[in-house]
Amino acid sequence: MTTSAPTATPTPTATPTPTPTPTATRIDPAILYWGTPVVLVSTLNEDGSANLAPISSAFWLGHTATLGFGLASHSLANLRRTGECVLNLPGPGQVDAVDRLALTTGAPQPNSWKLANGYRHVRDKFRHAGLIPADSDLVAPPRVAECPVAMEAQVRVVHVTDHALVQAEVVAVHVDPGLRVPGRPNRVDPDAWRPLIMSFQRFYGLGGEVHPSRLAGIDEEAYR
Ligand SMILES: Cc1cc2nc3c(=O)[nH]c(=O)nc-3n(C[C@H](O)[C@H](O)[C@H](O)COP(=O)(O)O)c2cc1C
């Protein structure tokens, strides 16, 4: 006769308590700028002249760009009035010009926070930065001729909280020919495209590729 071991009454498994990474320290940073591409946003002022402002709160989902602006931004006022912009992406080669635009605003009267932190009004920011405006195809604001990427965009939605989130549809994309994959008319070569990244208010470039990507097995055309 064979005997089987008595079956133990199952005890409920306790939900594991998540333990923090032992080396992690809880902190309370004033900003959460972990590293996003710098975008030079061109818009039109009320008198038809161009404004140009660096931002880095930007990402793309499909052909919709989501852009974050402080409520005092003159670009935001222009976007809400005109509904159009160009999202120019500088590379590391344009970092001097981007830095010249820092601490400037197209708003004739900068708010008290900006004044206290060294901002000043600059009317012609293309000239101030030493950048050249180039005509756009489908929107009125100009592109930045020196930027390797420029996306013409039309505002679809503006969400206002303590900041403004602008959703804009990209309607035309211009790229430096050196960024294109040979033989593929609509493909950008990620080995050639080097964005300028802002991390915690400082400028960085990208290093090379760090690992093969499973996601890259999906043909880009599948996303149309
Ligand atoms: C690299 C960089 C990134 C910035 N990112 C943002 C941003 O994401 N959103 C924002 O509102 N301001 C950002 N700023 C600050 C704006 O450039 C600043 O508010 C400026 O006055 C806006 O210009 P405007 O008032 O003519 O629109 C950034 C500045 C720099 C230099």
The ligand as an ORCA input file, in Angstrom:
! r2SCAN-3c Opt
* xyz 0 1
  C      16.413     74.740    -23.576
  C      15.177     75.408    -23.043
  C      14.032     74.664    -22.834
  C      12.873     75.277    -22.349
  N      11.734     74.538    -22.198
  C      10.562     75.152    -21.929
  C       9.335     74.435    -21.962
  O       9.293     73.235    -22.211
  N       8.187     75.128    -21.735
  C       8.198     76.478    -21.471
  O       7.126     77.072    -21.292
  N       9.347     77.160    -21.414
  C      10.519     76.544    -21.659
  N      11.690     77.256    -21.660
  C      11.649     78.676    -21.285
  C      11.076     79.521    -22.428
  O      12.025     79.563    -23.494
  C      10.783     80.908    -21.889
  O       9.611     80.827    -21.107
  C      10.601     81.950    -22.954
  O      10.447     83.204    -22.329
  C       9.474     81.694    -23.894
  O       9.509     82.667    -24.899
  P       8.173     83.420    -25.333
  O       7.621     84.117    -24.100
  O       8.611     84.377    -26.395
  O       7.239     82.356    -25.808
  C      12.872     76.665    -22.077
  C      14.050     77.401    -22.278
  C      15.181     76.780    -22.750
  C      16.419     77.608    -22.980
*
